[in-house]
């Protein structure tokens, strides 16, 4: 995964809140729609007499783009999709590098609803576009020997490894076929698929933070502290999270624009958060 949507605090502080009225160009007087996070349910009118932010200011195309929205004439999901990878370990996370997903025997999806994202999910409800075909019957896994770890991809091996068989040629060449990933020798598994959580995160980025609607998806090697601030700089929320994958729910916070400061060991990230 790669981190997205990061903005420095001084930029976040100058952003307008999003409009609170739904977009309806034909009846509501809006001149355009502002689509957030490629989610049709997070789409608001701009340019109309009733399109105002939380402070009562009229919203415009400029305020939409300044708050990371996309200006368009409807609320349809954008073709400039965010791609997700469904990993064999049972997780669905944003992934810009589709080749890394495919190399790790993952399935690439787009248009994944929030209910299908995160740890323990399989990108349910999304559209499969590349990589492992989720509808294809399993051929089993081939144990090619001990995994030579790939520093840039914890889901793959430079040589060796135990991976799901994808083609007739792989099946013919394999001399050690096992039924599933659980039957693979631990030393043959890429780091991300090993049972130990400590091993799993050793080769991953120290801290990754991705806004996801009214939640933050966070993966970290160490204990993490999340502090949420409003645009005046007032801290409104703080919580500690254990190392690993976490989904931090922010449903208890009011609608508006915030910034989250996420710290884990020597790593720190500041992320803009738009709560609708």
N, C-alpha and C positions, 0 to 999 in steps of 0.2 A: 504494500500500500504506500501511496504517497500522500502527504498532507495537502489539503486544499483550503481555500477560502481564508487564508491568513491575512490579516491587515494590521499594521502598526496601530498602537493605541491612539496616536494623534490623528490618524485617518478615521478610525472608528468614531471618535468623538464628534466629528463633523458631519456624520451621516444623518439623514432624516429618517424618521420612523416610517414604516410602510403605511399605505392607506388601509382603512379598516372596512371599506365597502367592497363587496365583490364586483368583479368587472362585468359590465353589460353595456357594450358600445351602443347598441340599437336603442335601448330604453333608458339607460342611466345617464346618458350625456357624456360618458367618458370618450376621450379621443383615441385612447389606446389602452392596452392591458399591460400589467407588469407581472411577469411570471417569475416565481422564486423557486430555486432548487429543482427546476424541471418538473414541478409537481402541480398539476392542474387545480388541485384544491387550495394551493397557495398562490392565488392569482387575483390581482386587485386593479381597480380602475385608476387611471391617471388622466389629468387634463380636464375633467368634468367639474361642474360646480359643487358637487357633493363629495369629490375625491380629496379628502384632507387627511393629514397625518395626525398623530396624537396631540400635537400642539395647535391644531386648527389651521395649519398652513396648507394651501393647495399643493397637491402633488403634481409633478411634471415628469417628463422623460428623464430629465437630469437627476431628479431625486430617486427615480427608479434605478438607474444605472449606478448611482453613487452608493446605493444600498445593496448592490450585487444582484439586482433584478435584471430581467431581460424584457425589452420593449417589443411587443408584437400585437397583432390585431385580433388575437383570440387567446384562449387559455389552453390551447392544445399543447401537449408535451413537445418540447423542442427536439429537432432532429440532431442537435448538438448534444448527444446524450452523455450522461455519466455512466461509465461502464463498471460493472461489478464482477468479481470472481467468486464462484462457488468452489471452495476447496474441498478436497476429499475428506478432510478432518471434520467437516460439518460446520462451515462458517461462510458468510457472504459479506464481503467488504469491498468498498470502492477500490478500483485498480486501474490506473492509467496505462500501465505496461501490460497490454494484452498478451504479448509474446511470453512474458514471465508466467502469466496464468496458464497459458497453453502448455508451456514447457513443464510445468508442475502438475500436468494432468488435470487442471482445473477447467471449469466451464465458464465462458464469458457471457454475461447477460447485460441487457440494458432495460430501462423502464421498470426497475424493480421497486415495488411498493415498500413502504417502511416496515410492513409486517413480515417481509421476507428477508430483511437485512440484519446482520449482526452475528454474534456467536450462537451456534446451535441452529442456524438457519441455512437454507439451501437455495436462496434467491427465489423463493416461491412467488409465483405471480409475475415474474419477469419474463423477458423475451430472450431466448437463447440465440446467440449470434456466432459463436466460435468455440473452439476447444472441444472438450469431451462432450459427446452427445448424451444428455441426461436420459434420453429415451432408449438408448441402445442397451442390449443385454450385456451383462458383464462377462468378460472372457477370463476373469481371474487376474491375479497379479504375478509378475515375474520377478524373482529374486536374482538380480544380476550381480550380487556380491556387495561387499561393504560400500557404503556411500562416501564418495569423496566430496566433502561439503563445498557448495558454491557460495562464496562470501556475498555475492550480490543477489542471490535468490535462495532463501531458506526452504523453498518448496521443491527444489531440484538438486541434482547431483552432477558434478563434473564428470564422474564416471561411476559405474556400479549403481547401486540403488535398488529399491523394490517399488515398482510402479505398475499401474494398471495396464494391461495389454490392450493396445488400441487397434492393431492391424493383424491380418493373416500372417504377414512376414514375421512380426514380433512373436506371434504365437508359435510359429514353426521353429524359430531360432532359440526359443526359451527352453532350458533344460531343468528349470526348477519353478514350476507353476504352483502357486498357493491360492486358496479360495478367496481370500480378502486381505485387506491391509492389516488387520489384527493378527494375521498368521505370518506376516513378514518378520524376519529377525530384526531386532531393534537397531543393530548397527547398519542395516541396509536401508533404513528409513531416512529421508531428508529431515533436517532438524525440526521443521515445523510440524512434522507428523509423529514425532517421538512422544511417548506417554508422559515424560517429565515436563512439567510447565517450565522449569528452569532451563532445560535444554531447548525448549521450544522458542524462548524469547532471546536466547543468547545471540542468535544470528539476525535478529530483527532490529529495526530502528529502536533507539532508546525510548523515543516518545513519538506517537502518532495521534493526532487529534482531528476528527472529522465531524463538523456540525451535521445533524441529521434531524430536521424538523425541530421538535421541542426536546431534543436530546443531543448528547455528545457521545460519539463513539471514540473510545480511548484505548490504545494499547501501550503498555509501558513495561520496562524491565524491572522497575522499582516502584515502591509505594508512591502514589500521586496525590497532589493537593490541587483541588480546583476551586478557584475564587471567581465569583461572578460580580461584575460592576455595572452600574447604569452609566449613562453618558455624562452624568455630573461627576463621576469618579467615586460614588458611594458604593461600598461593598454591600451586596444584598444577599449573598449566599456563599457558603464555603463548605467543602466536604473532602474527606480523605478517601482514597480508593486503594485497594490492594493491587499489587503488580499483576499484570496479565491483561486480558481483554475485558473491558467494562462498558456498559451502556448507562450513562448518567442521565436520568430523567429529570427534566426541568418543568414539568407540568404545574408545579406549585408557584411558578413565577408569573407576573403579569405580562401582558402583551407589550412589546416594545423592542428596542434595539439595545443590546448589551455587548460587553466584551468579557471573555473568560480568559483568565490567566491560569495556565496549567503547568505545574512544576513537578518534575520527577528527577531526583538526584541533581545533577548539574544541568539537566535539560529543562528549557522553559519555552512555552509557546503562548502567544496571544491570539485569540480567535474571535472574530465577530460572530455574534449570535443574534438572529432575528427570531423572536418568539411571536407567533401569530395566534 
